[in-house]
Amino acid sequence: MTFLYGIPAPLLLLLALVVAVAAAGAGQSFVHRRFRSQDFIAHNEVGGVIIAVSGTLYAVMLGFLTVAVWQHYIEARQLVVMESDADIDVWHTAVGLGAPVRERVRNDMIRYAQIMTTREWPLMRRGAYDETAGAIGMDAIDATGSFLPADMSQSNAQAATLQQLTIMHDARQQRIAINMNGVSWFEWLVLSIGGTCIVCFCWLFGLRNARMHLLMTSTVSTIIVSTLVLLFELQYPFRSDVGIGPDAWMGAVDHIHQMQSGMLMDMRR
C-alpha cells in the first residue's frame, strides 16, 4: 500500500468515495431489479432492528480502532517534540564541557537536526530512515562519555548532556518503530468485511422513492469509507501528507542558529 501514500490525501479520499458510492449504487440497483419492491418494504421493520444492532457493533469496532490510531499518532508527535527538544538541550548543556568536546557535540547536534529535515523525513515517507543520523548521535555520546571532567561543573554538564542524548536516542528508536507498525492486514480485512455487510444490508430495505434510497445508501457508504481513509492516512504518522512534518526540527535548527549568531556570546564559546 506504500504507493497509495504518494497520492494526496484529499484526492485519495475523493477517489475512494467515488468508487464506493458507485459500487453501492450499482449493487443496490441490481438487487432491486431482481426482486419486487414490495418484497423489501414488507421487511423494513425487522430489517431496521437487525441493521441497528449490526451497525452499532461495527461502529464500536471502527471507533475503537480510530481512537487507537489517533493515540498512536499523538504519541508519535510527542516523540518528535521530545527528540528535537533533547537535541536543543544537548547543544545548551554542552556549554559546560571542555572546548574540543563542546565543539564536537554541538556540531553533531546541528548536523543531526539538519539531517532530520533534509534526509530522514523524506525517507520516513517511504518507511525508511537515515543511518547517518544514528551514527552522529552515537558520536556525540562517545565524545561526551569519554570526556574526563576537571571539576564538578564539568561533571554536572557531562551528566546532563548524556541524559539528553539518551532521551534523544530512545525517542528516535521509538519514532522509527512507530513508523513501521500500523493497522494489521487482518484488522483491515475485518473492517472491510464489516463495512461491506452494512452497505449491502442497506440494499434490503425498500422505499417508494428509489432515488431517496440511493441517497441514504450513499450516505452510509460515504461515512464508512471516509473513516477508513482517515485510518489509512494516520496509521503510519510519518508517511502521509497529513502526517507529522519536520516542523519541530526546523524550529530546532533555527533556534541553534539564533544561539550561534545572537547576542549570547557565552553560549557560543
Secondary structure, DSSP 4 states (H G I P E B T S, - for coil): -GGGGGS-HHHHHHHHHHHHHHHHHHHHHHHHHHS-HHHHHTTHHHHHHHHHHHHHHHHHHHHHHHHHHHHHHHHHHHHHHHHHHHHHHHHHHGGGS-HHHHHHHHHHHHHHHHHIIIIIHHHHTTT---HHHHHHHHHHHHHHHT---SSHHHHHHHHHHHHHHHHHHHHHHHHHHHHH--S-HHHHHHHHHHHHHHHHHHTT---S-HHHHHHHHHHHHHHHHHHHHHHHHHHSTTTSTTS--THHHHHHHHHHHHHHHSS-GGGG-
